[in-house]
Amino acid sequence: MSDKTEDQITREKDAVQKMVGAKSAMEAALGRIATLERAITNMNVVLDDMSKQVGDGVGYMTYNTEKNVEGFISIRKQANRVAEIGRKVL
């Protein structure tokens, strides 16, 4: 015979269900993280390849809100800058 009361058994069952839910949520979060890491890695490959294929004279005009100026930005430099951001988070 068990010394546990019905109330204790119910609390333990509830606790187990909460742990199962927490485990499922953690597995889902880990899956999303893995997906994001793969996406960032693939983006870095494309950015690195793109920066090798264009010269510094290829770019576009843009507005820099930090400096409050409009100006030309090299696609090569921009691709390298964005790829570096991706490498830092990995």
C-alpha positions in Angstrom: 0.0 0.0 0.0 1.1 3.5 -0.7 1.4 6.1 2.0 0.6 8.9 -0.5 -2.7 10.7 -0.4 -4.8 11.3 -3.4 -3.9 14.9 -3.3 -0.2 14.1 -3.3 -0.6 11.8 -6.3 -2.5 14.5 -8.2 0.2 17.1 -7.4 2.9 14.7 -8.6 1.0 14.0 -11.8 0.6 17.7 -12.4 4.3 18.2 -11.8 5.2 15.5 -14.3 2.9 17.0 -16.9 4.5 20.4 -16.4 8.0 18.9 -16.9 6.8 17.2 -20.1 5.5 20.5 -21.3 8.8 22.3 -20.4 10.8 19.6 -22.2 8.7 20.0 -25.3 9.1 23.8 -25.2 12.9 23.4 -24.8 13.1 21.0 -27.7 11.1 23.4 -29.9 13.4 26.3 -28.9 16.5 24.3 -29.6 15.1 23.4 -33.0 14.4 27.0 -33.8 17.9 27.9 -32.7 19.4 25.2 -35.0 17.3 26.5 -37.9 18.5 30.1 -37.3 22.1 29.0 -37.1 21.9 27.1 -40.4 20.2 30.1 -42.0 22.9 32.5 -40.8 25.7 30.2 -41.9 24.1 29.9 -45.4 23.7 33.7 -45.5 27.4 34.2 -44.7 28.4 31.8 -47.5 26.3 33.9 -50.0 27.6 37.2 -48.6 31.3 36.0 -48.7 30.8 34.8 -52.3 29.1 38.0 -53.4 31.8 40.2 -51.9 34.4 38.3 -53.9 32.5 38.8 -57.2 32.0 42.5 -57.2 34.5 45.4 -57.1 34.6 48.2 -54.6 33.1 50.5 -57.3 29.8 48.6 -57.4 27.4 49.9 -54.8 24.3 52.0 -54.2 23.3 55.3 -52.7 21.8 55.1 -49.3 20.8 57.2 -46.3 22.8 56.7 -43.1 20.5 57.5 -40.3 23.3 57.4 -37.7 25.4 60.0 -39.5 22.3 61.8 -41.0 23.9 61.8 -44.5 23.2 60.2 -47.9 26.1 58.6 -49.6 27.5 55.7 -51.7 28.1 52.4 -50.1 30.2 49.6 -51.7 28.3 46.3 -52.0 31.5 44.5 -51.2 32.0 46.4 -48.0 28.3 46.1 -47.0 28.4 42.3 -47.7 31.5 41.9 -45.6 30.0 44.0 -42.8 26.8 42.0 -42.7 28.7 38.6 -42.9 30.8 39.7 -39.9 27.7 40.4 -37.9 26.5 36.8 -38.7 29.9 35.4 -37.7 29.8 37.1 -34.3 26.5 35.6 -33.3 27.6 32.1 -34.3 
